[in-house]
Structure formats: C-alpha cells, structure tokens
Amino acid sequence: MSGKDPDSREDTSYYAGYHTYPYSYGETEQDDKAETDTVSNKQAPVTDNDINRDQRKEEKSGSSGDPYNGKAPASGKKSRKWQYITIIAVLLLIVGSSFVIIFHAFGGGLYPSTDKVAVIYVQGTLLTSSVPGGLGYATSEGVTGSIREATADANVKAIILRINSPGGSSTAGEEIYTEVRRASESGVPVIVSMGDVAASAAYHISAPADLIVANPSTMTGSIGTIWMFENLSGYYEEEGVEYYIAKSGDFKDMGGSWRGLTEDEKEYANLVVAEVYANFVEDIAEGRSMSEGDVRELADGRIYTGQRAMELGLVDELGNFYYALDRAAALGGIEDQPTVVYMNRPTLSSLLFGSEADTAAAVDQFLSYYEESPYGRII
C-alpha cells in the first residue's frame, strides 16, 4: 500500500476499483423486471370466492373512503372532553357560591334561630335623598325604610343602629328620629352603637333609642344648629361678573352668593336657627328623659368623648359593636344565639358591576340640590 489516503483523487486507479461493481444499474433493473414477470405468471387465477371474500373484509373494516373507519378523530374527542370539564367546573362554582351566600344569609348556620337582631348602618353625611348606600351619605329614606322593614318582621326582636356619621341635614335627622321613636314604641328595642363619630344630627337620631352604647373615644354631642351662607361678591367683582336680580320681595334672593346678607336678613337667619335648635333640644330632652334646661346647658355645639358623654347622661354604656349586639339580644328577650341580619349593607351587584365614574357622577347629581343650595345649608 502506498500510504496515501484511499479517498485521494490523485490515485485514480484505486478510486475506480473502489467504485466498480460486478453489474451495472441497467442490468439489475432488467433482471428484476424479468423475475417479477415470471412470478406473476405463476400466480393462480382469481376466483369469485376470492372476490366475495375481499368484499366481506371491506364491509367489516368500513368504507375504504373513510380515513377514520367511521370513528371521530381523536382531537375531536379531546375537545369535547374539555368542554364537559369546563361546564362541570362552572356548575360547581355556581353551586358553591350559592351555598356560601345562603350560609352567610343565615348568620353562618344552616339552621338559624328564628329570633333576629337587625343591624342598620348609618354611615356618612345625613340628608334626604335617594343616594345609594355606601357612598359616603346616609339618606333618611334608606334608613327609615330599613327600620320599617325590620319592625314589620315578627322575628326581629331588636334593632341596632350602627352609626358612623358627623351629622348633616336637620330635616334628615328629624325624619329618622321619628322612625326610631316609632320602632321603640312598637315594642322593638332600638340600640345605638356609636363608632368613630356620632355628632350633631347623628346624635339627634340616637336620642330616642332604648340604649346608647359608645366607645370611650367616640366623638359625639355637637348639639346645635348652624346655617351657612357664602359671599362671593368680591370674587365676582374682580372677575368682572355682574348680576341683575329681579325679585318679588326683599328676602327672595337671601343667601345668593353674589352679595352678603343685609342686617334684616341676618336677624331673620338667627330666628330660623333658633327655631330649628329649639326642636333639636326638645327632641333630645324627650328621648333622653332630661329637662330642656339640662339639655341646653350641654347643647352649645361642643364635642364630647364617649366617656364624657356617659358622665353627662348623653350615653348609657361604653362598649364596642359586639357588646351592643349582646345587649340587643338581652333587651329583645333572646336566650339563644340570635340571627344577625344586616339590612342595608352594599349589595354584591353594586360592588361587582358598579362603575366608579358613573357612581361619582350620579352622586354629584343627587347631592347638587343640597351642596349647591342657594339658600345655604341648615345643619
């Protein structure tokens, strides 16, 4: 051997010998064809029995044109399987959610006591309107409606007003006060549970309750009346804004922001405030079984802590919400664990589907009559 690489093209004799075969491709194809013809000539002739047997095989195996032999493709089966699983999962979710809602509706038990304590929230500024609950305002329509609904239920043995409000409209306070007194006189004890603050009109609605419970640091009191007016005449003058007022009487535009009050209007405003204040004092004296003189000594508009208010006779006991709940059950004559029903919590639908932008616009529209009143606000 020469020692050269056998694949080297320089040694052409070796390359030729390495790729030389004892026959050519042309000869092999001809020999194979001849051999095939010989075998085929030796095969037995096809009979009718053979044809019938082949047909029966095709019928058993299905149509030769159906690639799946009459069966659905595997991918279709998997698709339907996941559809079934999804449907079952959704059904289980609905059933489970319904069970949770029912469970909590019964106060956490499936076999609740028939004796109920109704909890009514008073949260935010008080006013007379139809603003939905949970938006920073408590309306007299909503609160009084919940009180009437609770007293109409024979199974409700007591009502708790859970108050967290700085006050608001004097008229709203008067409306709720009337309904609280009515419920108490009907034989359903009303217990007030004060949260952070229950002042001014919010204390007004508390006065006729059978029991007032506050926390030591609760801000309450602020018994009094105020009527606010806004004078923007200086601003309008700087901006070059002028008004012409045609009126039928001297007091018809009283409170307009384009001017201040005259001396006669100030005197009249003081008379109105004194009248509303007198009604406020009278209601508290009646609700708390105090003399009007004693109430007036406390009703100079100042705030009292819950601790100080109890010492002054404006609050009965100190305690949190659950203490008030226990006291409500006792006053209602409930021996077993009561079923607690929340009358005016925000609904699930409003939380899930409410639009924040739409809600803000709706609230502004509802409150424009109160916040932008040309006659000021009596609170």
Residue, then its C-alpha position, 0 to 999 in steps of 0.5 A: m500500500s502506498g500510504k496515501d489516503p484511499d479517498s485521494r483523487e490523485d490515485t485514480s486507479y484505486y478510486a475506480g476499483y473502489h467504485t466498480y461493481p460486478y453489474s451495472y444499474g441497467e442490468t439489475e433493473q432488467d433482471d428484476k423486471a424479468e423475475t417479477d414477470t415470471v412470478s406473476n405468471k405463476q400466480a393462480p387465477v382469481t376466483d369469485n370466492d376470492i372476490n366475495r371474500d375481499q368484499r366481506k373484509e371491506e364491509k367489516s373494516g368500513s368504507s375504504g373512503d373513510p380515513y377514520n373507519g367511521k370513528a371521530p378523530a381523536s382531537g375531536k374527542k379531546s375537545r369535547k372532553w374539555q368542554y364537559i370539564t369546563i361546564i362541570a367546573v362552572l356548575l360547581l362554582i355556581v353551586g358553591s357560591s350559592f351555598v356560601i351566600i345562603f350560609h352567610a344569609f343565615g348568620g353562618g348556620l344552616y339552621p338559624s334561630t328564628d329570633k333576629v337582631a337587625v343591624i342598620y348602618v348609618q354611615g356618612t353625611l345625613l340628608t334626604s335623598s335617594v343616594p345609594g348606600g355606601l357612598g359616603y351619605a346616609t339618606s333618611e329614606g334608606v334608613t327609615g325604610s330599613i327600620r320599617e322593614a325590620t319592625a314589620d318582621a315578627n322575628v326581629k326582636a331588636i334593632i341596632l343602629r350602627i352609626n358612623s356619621p358627623g351629622g348633616s341635614s336637620t330635616a334628615g335627622e328629624e325624619i329618622y328620629t321619628e322612625v326610631r321613636r316609632a320602632s321603640e314604641s312598637g315594642v322593638p328595642v332600638i340600640v345605638s352603637m356609636g363608632d368613630v363619630a356620632a355628632s350633631a344630627a347623628y346624635h339627634i337620631s340616637a336620642p330616642a333609642d332604648l340604649i346608647v352604647a359608645n366607645p370611650s373615644t367616640m366623638t359625639g354631642s355637637i348639639g346645635t344648629i348652624w346655617m351657612f351662607e357664602n359671599l362671593s361678591g368680591y370674587y365676582e367683582e374682580e372677575g368682572v361678573e355682574y348680576y341683575i336680580a329681579k325679585s318679588g320681595d326683599f328676602k327672595d334672593m337671601g343667601g345668593s352668593w353674589r352679595g352678603l346678607t343685609e342686617d334684616e336678613k341676618e336677624y331673620a337667619n338667627l330666628v330660623v336657627a333658633e327655631v330649628y335648635a329649639n326642636f333639636v333640644e326638645d327632641i333630645a330632652e324627650g328621648r333622653s328623659m332630661s329637662e330642656g334646661d339640662v339639655r341646653e346647658l350641654a347643647d352649645g355645639r361642643i364635642y364630647t368623648g364617649q366617656r364624657a358623654m356617659e358622665l353627662g347622661l348623653v350615653d348609657e354604656l361604653g362598649n364596642f359593636y359586639y357588646a351592643l349586639d349582646r345587649a340587643a339580644a338581652l333587651g329583645g328577650i333572646e336566650d339563644q344565639p340570635t340571627v344577625v341580619y344586616m339590612n342595608r349593607p352594599t349589595l354584591s351587584s353594586l360592588l361587582f358591576g358598579s362603575e366608579a365614574d358613573t357612581a361619582a357622577a350620579v352622586d354629584q347629581f343627587l347631592s347638587y340640590y343640597e351642596e349647591s343650595p342657594y339658600g345655604r345649608i341648615i345643619 
